Amino acid sequence: MLTKTQKARVMKTVQKHQTDTGSASVQVALLTKQIGELTTHLRKHLKDKHSRRGLLQMVADRRSHLKYLEKSDKKEYNKVIKSLGLKK
């Protein structure tokens, strides 16, 4: 789980305007942060199957948001990929 301050810090990096909390780029950034935290959790707790399933759902959700972003706004897609360090 991300705290409010962590979410705010992540959202500031990719927001288009001050109140942008639900755009595809913001959602991709938040999912990337959550995936990173859950990955470190799963390295420590190998048998946590429920969290592993949640991780796979988050990865699939992020992939679908990235596909949408790539189709709708290629420039924003490249900016998000570069700022989050994701590979195509």
Secondary structure, DSSP 8 states (H G I E B T S, - for coil): ---HHHHHHHHHHH-SSTT--SSHHHHHHHHHHHHHHHHHHHHH-TT-HHHHHHHHHHHHHHHHHHHHHHHH-HHHHHHHHHHHT---
